[in-house]
Amino acid sequence: MTDYVVPVLLLLVSIFALRRKENAYDLLLYGAGEGIRLVVSIVPALIILLTAVTMLRASGAVELLGRYLSPVFTFFGIPAETALLVLIRPLSGSAALAVGAELMGQYGPDSLIGRTVAVMLGSTETTFYTISVYFGAAGIKKTRYTLPAALFADFVGFFTASWISKLFWT
């Protein structure tokens, strides 16, 4: 069924454009051009984030940070190995996915850490990115309580991810 989603979508858009007497091909080209411009604008930030994450890991800063934060993480039941993910997820979804994939590759997807990482990625948000994009698009300058509430929700997501992983898979 999923093999037919894109062709059916293109067919429906073409029918809709024909009904409105618009040139579907020109609209498709315009949309593709906008998509390419968006990718070109995002790639430099993605490269910088992934480079910074790699540098932090290679320098040993992540292990040091994990060691210092280990008592705090242990108190909340969060594995210390997920320190970088906890710090990077509110900033960048792509970098968090890269860190999550690396952790799953290192520890295995069926390990406690692998499952915890999977639940963390599914139950938290790229808070700073989301706030800047959506509030910026809406022209909102004052976020009031949005950032503290969103960061608290991320914390709850990280905490419950570990708790759920231990509860259901150990």
C-alpha positions, 0 to 999 in steps of 0.5 A: 500500500505504501508504494502507492502513496506518492503516485496517488498523492501526485494524481490527486494534486494534479486533479485538484490543479486541473480543476482550479485551472492551474499549471500543476507542473509549474507548481510542482517545479516551484515546490521542488525549488523551495525544497532544495533551497530549504535543504541548502539553508539547513545543511550548514547548520547540520554539518556544524552541529554534527562536527561539534558533537563529534569534537565533543566526543573525540575530546573526551568532554562527553565522558567527562560530562557523563562522569560529573552528571552521573550522580544526577542521572543515577538519582533520576534513573537515567543511564549516564551513557545518554548524557550527550543525548539529553543535552543535544536533543533540545537543540537539534533533532538531527544531531540527537538522531545521530547520537542515538544511532551511535548509542544503539550501534554501540550498545545494541537496540535491545539493550537497556540503553538502546531502548532508553534512547529509542523512548527518549527520542520518541518522547522529547522534542527539539525545544529550542529549534521548535520555539525559534521556528514556530514563534518566529514564523508567527511573529511572537517575540515574548515566549513567556513560560513556553521555554521553562514549560517545554524544558520541563516536559523534555525532562519528564520525557527523559526521566520517564523514558528510562523508567519505562525502559526499566519497567517493561524490558528488564 
